């Protein structure tokens, strides 16, 4: 029995090694846990083209939206760990969701292993152009004068934009109503249309709308001003120095990925991000490109997750 088990294990390892040696021999799917047209979708399509060129295979972008990224993340967590199904997402998936929800179709610390970090993208506090406040101070004063009458949209319950809004309420004392959407694009549409007065969105989605004057930016959520929009002040500059919420973006695969396959994918991502043309395209959308190897993921999640859980408790944000 022992000999048979040993032989079966050796055969399995040989098969996995052989498969890794020929990887990839068919298209790779990159799952985006948001609807088409949003910030992560934009990044995914830029990276899919670059990685596809380096892998010698098409990288197909597959949008699986819903449940604050949990539907897409859950699908990838349950996929075969063969390198042909990947997930691109932010810390919404990997630390914010676990801080807010006790039941998820994946475990951020056990279900995935990272291909590599792409970079960071500050959130922006946006307002409809007709909104009377033009700064954080004016917004806070208006919200305090009319508690519960102003609404901010997020791209879903349990997302970074949701947590950014709840942190903003806690730090500033502004009483705002949260309106969750199924992604960045529908939230932006309603902001432009005046159905909500405010949103917290990535600068990837915000930049073109700000430049076309369809929305106005009140502040960025990073500790320092963003290079992509240096004229926009931080929330901290308005007198709230403890406020900071900066999403980071990574590509992960299901746990159990063969080391050789992970190496191929990691190199394709690193080489894509090292391409000046690709970096330029990403930076134009507002991403601060800062590649780090897959080992970054586990350390970042282990550090950030308990901190967010403590903050959620302090802010009395409802958990599920």
C-alpha positions in Angstrom: 0.0 0.0 0.0 2.8 2.4 0.9 4.7 1.5 -2.2 1.6 2.1 -4.3 0.9 5.5 -2.7 4.5 6.5 -3.3 4.2 5.5 -7.0 1.0 7.4 -7.4 2.5 10.5 -5.8 5.5 10.3 -8.0 3.3 10.0 -11.1 1.3 13.0 -10.0 4.4 15.1 -9.5 5.8 14.0 -12.9 2.5 15.0 -14.6 2.5 18.4 -12.8 6.1 19.0 -13.8 5.4 18.1 -17.4 2.4 20.4 -17.5 4.4 23.2 -16.0 7.1 22.7 -18.6 4.7 23.3 -21.4 2.8 26.2 -19.7 0.9 27.9 -21.1 -0.5 25.9 -24.1 -3.9 27.5 -24.1 -5.5 30.8 -23.2 -5.3 32.1 -19.6 -8.4 33.6 -17.9 -8.0 36.7 -15.8 -11.1 37.1 -13.6 -12.2 40.7 -12.7 -14.6 40.6 -9.8 -16.3 43.9 -11.0 -18.5 44.8 -14.0 -17.0 46.0 -17.3 -15.9 49.6 -17.4 -14.7 50.1 -13.9 -11.2 50.8 -12.6 -10.1 47.2 -12.1 -11.5 46.2 -15.5 -9.5 48.9 -17.1 -6.2 47.7 -15.5 -7.0 44.1 -16.3 -7.3 44.8 -20.0 -4.0 46.7 -20.1 -2.2 43.9 -18.2 -3.9 41.1 -20.1 -2.6 42.4 -23.4 1.0 42.8 -22.1 1.1 39.4 -20.3 -0.5 37.7 -23.3 2.3 38.9 -25.5 4.9 37.6 -23.1 3.2 34.3 -22.4 2.5 33.6 -26.1 -1.2 33.0 -25.3 -4.3 35.1 -25.2 -5.2 36.3 -21.7 -9.0 36.6 -21.6 -10.6 39.1 -19.2 -13.7 37.5 -17.5 -15.9 39.8 -15.5 -17.6 38.0 -12.5 -19.2 40.8 -10.5 -21.2 40.8 -7.3 -21.1 40.4 -3.5 -18.3 42.9 -3.0 -15.9 40.9 -5.2 -16.7 37.6 -3.4 -18.4 35.9 -6.4 -15.3 36.3 -8.6 -12.9 35.6 -5.8 -14.8 32.5 -4.8 -14.8 31.2 -8.4 -11.1 31.5 -8.7 -10.5 30.0 -5.2 -12.3 26.8 -6.4 -10.6 26.7 -9.8 -7.9 24.2 -10.6 -4.5 25.5 -9.5 -3.0 25.1 -12.9 -2.3 28.7 -13.8 -5.0 29.0 -16.3 -7.4 30.9 -14.0 -6.2 34.0 -12.2 -7.8 36.9 -10.2 -7.0 40.5 -10.3 -8.3 42.5 -7.4 -7.5 44.9 -4.6 -7.4 44.7 -0.8 -11.2 44.9 -1.0 -11.1 41.1 -1.6 -8.1 40.2 0.5 -8.4 42.2 3.7 -11.6 44.4 3.7 -14.0 41.6 3.0 -12.5 39.3 5.7 -12.6 42.2 8.1 -16.3 42.8 7.5 -17.7 39.3 6.7 -17.4 36.1 8.6 -18.7 33.9 5.7 -16.9 34.1 2.4 -16.5 31.5 -0.4 -12.7 31.8 0.1 -10.0 32.3 2.7 -7.7 35.2 2.0 -4.8 33.6 3.8 -5.4 30.0 2.5 -7.1 30.1 -0.8 -4.6 32.1 -2.9 -1.0 32.7 -3.7 0.1 35.8 -5.4 1.7 36.2 -8.8 2.8 39.7 -7.9 1.8 43.2 -6.7 0.9 45.7 -9.4 0.8 48.9 -7.4 -1.5 51.2 -5.5 -4.4 53.5 -6.4 -5.6 56.1 -4.0 -9.3 56.6 -3.7 -10.9 60.0 -4.4 -13.8 61.7 -2.7 -15.9 62.9 -5.6 -19.0 65.1 -5.8 -21.5 66.0 -8.4 -20.6 69.3 -10.0 -23.8 70.9 -8.6 -23.0 69.9 -5.0 -22.6 73.1 -2.9 -19.5 71.9 -1.1 -16.1 72.3 -2.8 -13.8 71.1 0.0 -13.8 68.5 2.8 -14.3 71.3 5.4 -17.4 72.6 3.5 -18.7 69.0 3.1 -18.3 68.2 6.8 -20.0 71.5 7.8 -22.9 70.7 5.5 -23.3 67.1 6.7 -23.3 68.2 10.3 -25.9 70.8 9.6 -28.1 68.3 7.7 -27.3 64.9 9.3 -28.4 61.9 7.3 -29.5 63.8 4.2 -26.4 63.4 2.1 -25.5 60.1 0.4 -22.3 58.6 -0.8 -22.1 55.8 -3.2 -19.5 53.0 -3.1 -18.8 50.1 -5.5 -20.4 47.6 -3.1 -20.8 46.5 0.5 -17.4 45.4 2.0 -15.3 47.2 -0.7 -12.5 49.7 -0.1 -14.8 52.5 -1.1 -17.4 51.5 1.5 -14.8 51.2 4.2 -13.3 54.6 3.1 -16.7 56.2 3.5 -17.3 54.7 6.9 -13.8 55.7 8.1 -14.5 59.2 6.8 -17.7 59.4 8.8 -16.0 58.2 12.0 -13.0 60.6 11.7 -14.9 63.7 10.6 -18.2 63.2 12.4 -20.1 63.7 9.1 -23.4 61.8 9.1 -23.6 60.3 5.5 -25.9 57.7 4.1 -24.2 54.8 2.3 -25.6 53.6 -1.0 -23.9 50.5 -2.3 -23.6 49.7 -6.0 -22.5 46.6 -8.0 -19.2 48.2 -9.1 -17.5 51.5 -9.8 -19.2 52.2 -13.2 -22.8 52.2 -12.0 -21.9 54.3 -8.9 -20.1 56.8 -11.2 -23.2 56.9 -13.5 -25.5 57.8 -10.6 -23.0 60.4 -9.3 -22.9 62.1 -12.7 -26.7 61.9 -12.9 -27.2 63.4 -9.4 -28.8 60.3 -7.8 -26.1 60.4 -5.2 -24.1 63.5 -4.1 -20.8 61.8 -3.3 -18.8 58.7 -4.1 -15.4 57.3 -3.0 -13.8 55.8 -6.1 -10.4 55.0 -7.4 -8.4 57.7 -9.2 -8.4 55.2 -12.2 -12.1 55.7 -12.6 -12.1 59.3 -11.4 -9.5 60.9 -13.6 -11.3 61.0 -16.9 -14.5 62.1 -15.3 -12.7 64.9 -13.4 -10.9 66.0 -16.6 -14.2 66.1 -18.5 -15.7 68.1 -15.6 -18.5 65.5 -15.1 -17.5 65.3 -11.4 -15.4 67.3 -9.1 -12.7 66.0 -6.7 -12.8 67.1 -3.1 -9.9 65.0 -1.7 -7.7 62.0 -2.1 -7.7 59.3 0.6 -3.9 58.8 0.7 -1.6 60.4 3.3 0.2 62.4 0.6 -1.2 63.9 -2.6 -1.3 61.7 -5.6 1.2 62.4 -8.4 -1.7 61.8 -10.9 -3.7 64.7 -9.4 -1.3 66.9 -7.4 -3.8 69.8 -7.2 -6.3 67.7 -5.2 -5.7 67.9 -1.4 -5.8 65.0 1.0 -8.4 64.4 3.7 -5.6 64.8 6.2 -5.0 68.4 5.0 -8.5 69.3 5.9 -7.6 68.8 9.6 -8.1 65.0 9.9 -4.5 63.7 10.0 -5.4 60.1 11.0 -7.4 59.5 7.8 -5.8 57.2 5.2 -7.2 54.4 3.0 -5.2 53.3 0.0 -6.1 50.2 -2.1 -3.4 47.9 -3.4 -3.8 45.7 -6.4 -2.5 42.2 -7.1 -2.9 39.2 -9.3 -3.4 35.8 -7.5 -3.9 32.2 -8.4 -5.6 29.4 -6.6 -3.5 27.8 -3.8 -1.5 24.9 -4.9 0.0 26.4 -8.1 3.1 24.5 -9.3 6.2 26.6 -8.6 7.3 26.5 -12.2 4.0 27.9 -13.4 4.1 30.6 -10.7 7.5 31.5 -11.9 6.4 31.8 -15.5 3.4 34.0 -14.6 5.4 36.1 -12.2 8.0 36.8 -14.8 5.3 37.7 -17.4 3.7 40.2 -14.9 7.1 41.7 -13.9 8.2 42.1 -17.5 4.9 43.6 -18.4 5.1 46.2 -15.6 8.8 46.9 -16.5 7.6 47.9 -20.0 7.7 51.7 -20.3 4.7 51.8 -22.6 2.6 49.7 -20.2 3.7 51.7 -17.2 2.8 54.8 -19.0 -0.7 53.5 -19.7 -1.2 52.4 -16.1 0.1 55.7 -14.7 -2.2 57.7 -17.0 -5.1 55.9 -15.4 -3.9 56.9 -11.9 -2.1 53.7 -10.8 1.2 54.2 -8.9 3.0 51.2 -10.3 5.1 49.4 -7.7 5.8 45.8 -8.6 6.6 43.4 -5.8 7.0 39.6 -5.9 4.3 37.2 -4.8 5.8 36.8 -1.4 4.5 40.4 -0.7 0.9 39.1 -0.5 1.0 36.9 2.5 3.0 39.4 4.6 0.7 42.3 3.6 -2.5 40.3 4.4 -1.1 39.1 7.7 -0.3 42.7 8.8 -3.3 44.5 7.4 -6.2 42.2 8.2 -6.0 42.4 12.0 -5.6 46.2 11.8 -8.7 46.5 9.7 -10.7 44.2 11.9 -9.8 46.4 14.9 -10.8 49.5 13.0 -14.1 48.0 11.9 -14.9 47.2 15.5 -13.9 50.7 16.6 -16.0 52.3 14.0 -18.9 50.0 14.8 -19.3 49.1 11.1 -21.9 46.3 10.8 -20.3 42.9 10.0 -21.9 39.9 8.3 
